Amino acid sequence: EAQVTQNPRYLITVTGKKLTVTCSQNMNHEYMSWYRQDPGLGLRQIYYSMNVEVTDKGDVPEGYKVSRKEKRNFPLILESPSPNQTSLYFCASRPNRVEQYFGPGTRLTVT
Amino acid sequence: TQLLEQSPQFLSIQEGENLTVYCNSSSVFSSLQWYRQEPGEGPVLLVTVVTGGEVKKLKRLTFQFGDARKDSSLHITAAQPGDTGLYLCASRTEGGGNKLTFGTGTQLKVEL
């Protein structure tokens, strides 16, 4: 089944404790991205990657890192999480300029 | 950064009613997409419109792209409880490359 998977789905952590949210797609898509979704603000892009070893900042990259060592994986790294990074995070991938597939989301709480 | 305004922000209706949600921008869209997101899941693409004035139908859903490609609407006929969800529009602007911008969404609740 073609899909985008994220892990973990839920995470509660404390300020400053490094964490990684994994994202994997099995559709051989070149383009992948990370979004955060907050009430009243909609989906905002954090980082995106157009291919292996090619990443770029989205609208809200501060406090986040990403890597794209393999085509299928695009992990999101929070080196020192803070409470304002409490949010619902989505990974997405797409094969072309139009259609985008989203993962199921990761709900992160930073206390 | 292009801003996409969606209205209304919230909509609660009875089963069988019709409704329309809107997506507007001050910039010209190169293409526009509508997504539906259900609780606990990621957004799922419903439709993409590309040509000004284009109308697409998906069962009881009718999507329209404005002639000037700066606005779009989603009309649902005879809404059902299964239509409940967050409806998001997203667009790429002309010259915007790969960047996809999302609207803030319309939260629809259809009650029996």
Interface residues (C-beta under 8 A of the other chain):
Chain A: V4 Y31 S33 Y35 G40 L41 G42 L43 R44 Q45 Y48 M50 G58 D59 F90 A92 R97 V98 E99 Q100 Y101 F102 G103 P104 G105
Chain B: T1 L4 S31 Q33 G40 E41 G42 P43 V44 L45 T48 L88 A90 R92 N98 K99 L100 F102 G103 T104 G105
